[in-house]
Amino acid sequence: MEIRDLQAQYVTDQNGKKTAVILPIEEFEELLEDLDDLAVLAERRDEPAIPFEEVIKRLKRDGFLQD
């Protein structure tokens, strides 16, 4: 989802200043999911990377992928 694709409606005060936003629930939930994903990435940014080959090996070992 791109910011420009949001179907946002704004609530304004008597001076026309935006004070709140209304989003369709689906868009709001998608934004919350994106925020959660970003928080996980931030928490793990200092963890060492695992090579792709090792990930495949572990998935096969644990039965998530077949040979």
C-alpha positions in Angstrom: 0.0 0.0 0.0 1.3 3.5 -0.9 0.4 6.5 1.2 -1.2 8.2 -1.8 -3.5 5.1 -2.2 -5.1 5.5 1.3 -8.7 6.4 1.3 -8.3 8.9 4.1 -10.8 11.4 5.3 -9.7 14.2 7.5 -11.4 15.8 10.5 -10.7 19.5 10.8 -11.1 22.1 13.5 -12.9 25.4 13.0 -9.7 26.9 11.4 -9.4 24.1 8.9 -6.4 22.5 10.6 -6.4 18.7 10.3 -6.9 17.1 13.7 -7.7 13.5 13.0 -8.0 11.0 10.1 -10.6 8.4 9.3 -9.5 5.3 7.4 -11.4 2.2 6.2 -10.8 -0.6 8.8 -9.0 -2.8 6.2 -6.4 0.0 5.5 -6.0 0.7 9.2 -5.4 -3.0 10.0 -2.9 -3.2 7.1 -1.0 -0.2 8.5 -0.9 -1.8 11.9 0.5 -5.0 10.4 3.2 -3.0 8.6 4.1 -1.2 11.8 4.4 -4.5 13.6 6.7 -5.9 10.8 8.9 -2.8 11.0 9.2 -3.1 14.8 10.3 -6.8 14.4 12.9 -5.7 11.8 14.2 -3.0 14.1 14.5 -5.4 17.0 16.5 -7.9 14.9 18.7 -5.4 13.0 21.8 -6.4 15.0 21.3 -10.2 14.6 23.6 -12.0 12.3 22.2 -12.9 8.9 21.7 -16.6 8.0 22.8 -17.6 4.5 20.0 -18.7 2.2 21.4 -22.2 1.8 21.4 -22.6 5.6 17.7 -21.5 5.8 16.8 -24.1 3.1 18.7 -26.8 4.9 17.0 -26.0 8.2 13.5 -26.0 6.5 14.2 -29.4 4.9 15.5 -30.8 8.2 12.4 -29.6 10.1 10.0 -31.0 7.5 8.8 -27.6 6.1 10.3 -28.3 2.6 10.8 -31.5 0.7 13.9 -32.4 -1.2 
